[in-house]
Amino acid sequence: MSLELKLSGKTAIVTGGSAGIGLATAKALYSEGVNVAIASRNQERLDRAVADIQSLPTPGAKVIAISADLTKAEDVEKVVSTTLAQFNQIDILINNAGSARAGSFLESTDDLFLDAWNLKLLGYIRLVRAVVPHQKSRGDGRIVNIVGGAGRTPRPNFLAGGTSNAALLNFTKGISKELAEYKIRINAISPGATATERAETLARQNAQAQGITVEQVKAQNIQNIPLKRIAQPEEIAALALFLVSDLAASITGTEIIVDGGSTPGV
Ligand SMILES: NC(=O)c1ccc[n+]([C@@H]2O[C@H](COP(=O)([O-])OP(=O)(O)OC[C@H]3O[C@@H](n4cnc5c(N)ncnc54)[C@H](OP(=O)(O)O)[C@@H]3O)[C@@H](O)[C@H]2O)c1
């Protein structure tokens, strides 16, 4: 049996698609013949990402960049309306843009929590709300929320991100039954440490919070992973592609953890 994803001709929105896990997922989708709209803030990074994606040999597929700050409700609407104007359909939503800060709790202001919740929790929820009416009318939709291990396994220096992730797991599972009525599937992927720019930033913030060096933080991270390896963004992308394909036609309302065995649980 060969695993054919059969995604060619579909259209996807990938938030935070200009870097890290989002860029790897946009490239993987495009390589399968999917039209992709990537959305993030920095235009230069978006332009570089589009050139990077277009360098892949994929006959027929298109990629567009939409400059958007996903903490703003109006920018969420812009991402959806621009994608529909360009491609007429949105089969796939990859909710991925997130940038919660790490830091000690006593130095965490209300704004630090509100920024994390506004971008990731409300940003993901708003995109689902904006995309679902369109997917409902077509009787098909595939949504993946990139969440994170701190949702189930809290870490003291990452409470803003962790609380946002915990709420997103609740949301993903909570909405899945309602969306199933319209043949829309929604799942979460929770990466552990994954080699992106964000992982570098978090290592610096954790080092500062713990009063140790970045190298010590990285060594601790690896030490705590049973498989002793940091995931590559392409591994998260591969799982996202499987989840949005018909190979996962019976999978909805679930969370898949990619953390090298760090948080086994029942
Ligand atoms: N890497 C890890 O170890 C890890 C672990 C667990 C969970 N995750 C989750 O995986 C997701 C992706 O992380 P990553 O490591 O790939 O991050 P990354 O390399 O920092 O990339 C983040 C992407 O999000 C965009 N973004 C940030 N703030 C935005 C905003 N306000 N509006 C629109 N776009 C915004 C960035 O572009 P601009 O800055 O130009 O807007 C960039 O494209 C996040 O939700 C993160 O929490 C990552």
The ligand as an ORCA input file, in Angstrom:
! r2SCAN-3c Opt
* xyz 0 1
  N       9.529     25.578     18.158
  C       9.136     24.929     19.241
  O       9.952     24.352     19.988
  C       7.657     24.831     19.567
  C       7.261     23.977     20.610
  C       5.917     23.877     20.921
  C       4.973     24.625     20.223
  N       5.381     25.447     19.217
  C       4.356     26.247     18.522
  O       4.497     26.116     17.125
  C       4.066     27.335     16.489
  C       5.162     27.806     15.527
  O       6.352     28.004     16.263
  P       7.770     28.194     15.539
  O       8.762     27.648     16.476
  O       7.726     27.720     14.147
  O       7.858     29.812     15.570
  P       8.784     30.847     14.733
  O       9.905     30.155     14.064
  O       9.070     31.972     15.668
  O       7.746     31.385     13.621
  C       6.600     32.077     14.064
  C       5.797     32.536     12.861
  O       4.625     33.229     13.366
  C       4.602     34.561     12.828
  N       3.987     35.465     13.806
  C       4.436     35.785     15.043
  N       3.623     36.689     15.602
  C       2.635     36.954     14.694
  C       1.508     37.833     14.677
  N       1.226     38.660     15.700
  N       0.702     37.826     13.584
  C       0.986     37.026     12.518
  N       2.030     36.189     12.490
  C       2.851     36.169     13.560
  C       6.081     34.878     12.537
  O       6.244     35.908     11.540
  P       6.311     37.487     11.923
  O       7.119     37.597     13.185
  O       6.898     38.154     10.730
  O       4.882     37.912     12.134
  C       6.540     33.532     11.985
  O       6.112     33.372     10.651
  C       3.767     28.333     17.616
  O       2.371     28.368     17.841
  C       4.485     27.732     18.809
  O       3.899     28.078     20.039
  C       6.707     25.577     18.867
*
